[in-house]
Structure formats: C-alpha cells, structure tokens
Amino acid sequence: MTNNIGTHDGKFHCDEVFGCVLLKTLPEFQSSSIVRTRDPEILKQCKLILDVGGVYDPSKLRFDHHQREFNETMKTLKSLDYDTKLSSAGLIYHYFGKRVLANLLHLELNNHYEIINKLYAKLYEDFVHAVDAIDNGISQYDGTPRYKLSSTLNSRVSDLNPAWNESDVSPDIQFQKAMKIVEEEFFAKVKYAYHSWLPALEIIDKAVEKRFENHPSGKVLVLADGGCPWKEHFFNIEAEKSLQGENISYVCYPDNNKNWRIQAIPVDAFSAFSNRCPLPETWRGYRDKELSDIAGIEGCIFVHSSGFIGGHQTKEGVLKMADKALTMLGKWKAPEA
C-alpha cells in the first residue's frame, strides 16, 4: 500500500482518471496500484492521494481540490496565465506535467527545458484546461448552445461508469478502461504537439518575416513546405511582434496533389468561421474554367461557398488570386507608377 495512488470510489470523473494516467508515466508510480476508497485509514497508507481526502498539501503528496478554501489556478501557482480553478487533473499536471512530457518524449528535462515549456503550455491549453473547467462547472460559453456535442473526452469517461441497473459491472475495472481512453488521447496529443505542431513554429515565423517578398502589401504568407499547423503559431507571432494592425489576410501553401491553396486568416484565434478577408463573393461556389473566367485568372480550381479557402494549379496563380482579392475587397491598392 505504501507506494500506491489513492482516489475516491463511487462514480469517477475525467480529472482523477487523467491525474492517475499522468502519475503512472513516472518511474516512482509505474508499479503503483490505484486504490479507490473514501476510507481515511486506507487512504493514509497511500503514497499520493488525489481528488479525495479534503487536503491540499503538495509537500505531503495530497491533492484534493474540493475544500471550501481551495482556489488555486495555474496563475496563482505561477505556472501559466489561466484563471480557471484547478481540478485534480490540473494540480497533478502543475506539479508533475513537465516530467511527464519529458518521459513520454524521452527527453532530458534540463537539456530541453525550452521545448518542454512550450509543450507544457500547449497541452494545458488544448487538453488539461477543459478537464479543469468542466470538473468545476465552468461553461465554455454563455447562452444556449445551438446543438449537442455528444462525444467529448469527459463524456466518454463518464459513460464508462456502471449504469444504475448494472450491478454486476465492476467500477474499478471500468476505471481502468477510462484510464486507457484518456492515456491514448493524451499521448496522441503529446506526439502531435512535439512532432508536428512544434516544428511548424519556425516555418510560420520565417513566413511572417518574408511576407513582403510574396506581395508588396505584406498581407500574404507563403508556406512552401505545405499546410502545416499554422493558425495558433501565426496569432502568437502576430501578437508578439505587434502586427495586428497590418491585417495579414491570406496563407498560401501547396496541397497533397501539388496544387496550391489560398486560405483566409480567421478574425482571431477563436473564430473558426469568421475571416478577416474571405475571398470575393462573386468567386464563391465556382470551379475550374467557370471560376477562371469569372476571376480572370487561368488555372483556378475552386473557391469554397463560404469564401474561406480556394485553390489554383500553381503558386503564381494562387498569388494572383490573393492580389486580385485584396484589390477587389479594398484591402490593397497598387501604387501608381
């Protein structure tokens, strides 16, 4: 018992499941069993307790967050700039997350501290933050949602709890199944962030620096290596370099068929369907020769009906589309000779 991880029994939630997943990646807890109980005498014998026990004391490896006086956030703990009250997931991530990431990626923490810090912030924003917020009853948005989102990580974990009429189903076995789901999703996020998201940072930074080489307005980015994950990096770089007033409008990149795409940049990092400069309305929904004739640019392939993306056979052609769109929409006017 002395090296085990204690958490509460009964209905389980995503936060303690995720906390256990994180801990089990560390050498000191790899062989630990998960003890699910509310018996204080049994919990006392565990090396670490999370989400139960009424005590938050990291020096004693006690990580409950249900106490009336508990108000810790990533910001109060001076870890990241988030004001959301932490669940047991966030607490475990705060104290152990960087070591977890280093172990999963087989990196020496001290030798790769900058990389780990970037990934630590990225994974909190994309994965852990939602677990903290949902566990503390914080809605993602105000108002009535337009539709149900029936499958989320939290819901998939919750659905594994034995139903009210399943007395023959073991909650502890279901808890282990929930850990597998969370482990698989989190590990996939970590691998994506390290192998895909992080290498894209340098590409986007160079594209921003060289934007005036693509178009004299500086409003067009070109990603010669393809459509890497650019949005989050772009908005971070734009803010860091105070470029918001330049209204950079389009990103151009080759697709898998060696054609080229032009994509309108969203209004901000949180707007999935509202763009700064959607392609002209007169182009939308047309394809191939019909689109080429309307746009006056040979080699056009398509423009989406919403105007957020279009395609051309060549890089030169897609840059012509960007130039013409900016001119038509009053975002750019070539200087008179």
Secondary structure, 3 states (H helix, E strand, C coil): CCCCEEECCCCCCHHHHHHHHHHCCCHHHCCCCEEECCCHHHHHCCCEEECCCCCEEHHHCEECCCCCCCCCECCCCCCCCCCCECCHHHHHHHHHHHHHHHHHHCCCHHHCHHHHHHHHHHHHHHHHHHHHHHHCCCCCCCCCCCCCCCCCHHHHHHHCCCCCCCCCCCHHHHHHHHHHHHHHHHHHHHHHHHHHHHHHHHHHHHHHHCHHHHCCCCCEEECCCCCCCCHHHHHHHHHHCCCHHHCCCEEEEECCCCCEEEEECECCCCCCCCECCCCCHHHCCCEHHHHHHHHCCCCEEEECCCCCEEEECCHHHHHHHHHHHHHHCCCCCCCCC
